[in-house]
């Protein structure tokens, strides 16, 4: 129940993030800041609507299919390279990369890290070549903000989650060890009690047997011997039931 609630909360958060990115994109569209690094906006209105809708759907699918979402975002960026680059799409990319780090496999996580570093460095170099040192620095900072920062935050989330899982596993193992030790102590105590009880009955049987051999009327003595024998068997049966572990085959003495 807890795992399902946590998963549902993560999906809800991802949906909110996707809706927020879509709202930001519409706001940028309305304010005329849909694209950056260029004064020419080649996007027709239906192109902007299409790219925003596609990015929204990719973000929604990223929680369940992070690798597929990352690939789809790459295709959108390739299309966006001519008409854009559009800032809402890069904001959506940062969210998809964060999800890829947090929800993806170790292999996908490494791929996301490499892509983020390569894209940031390449963008800074391209900016410096095209517009000088200032443009290169600004481009690099944008890469850090949109690519490396979500990767770093995602890695911290993964590290925290793994530490929590390790702590939980250690606590469970310690609890199981303490329970096993307590059960072992209890069984040793019960074994000692069984030994003392049965030894008392056997000693009584031995004494009564000696008395029965010399008694003129051995009937009552034999009956007492029988009573002690049954009592010893009863103690053995009860103690075996108590000492049997889960899954052990219980052998009843008759």
Helices and strands as residue ranges (DSSP letters): H 2-31, H 45-62, H 66-83, H 87-103, H 106-131, H 133-143, I 144-148, H 149-214, H 219-243
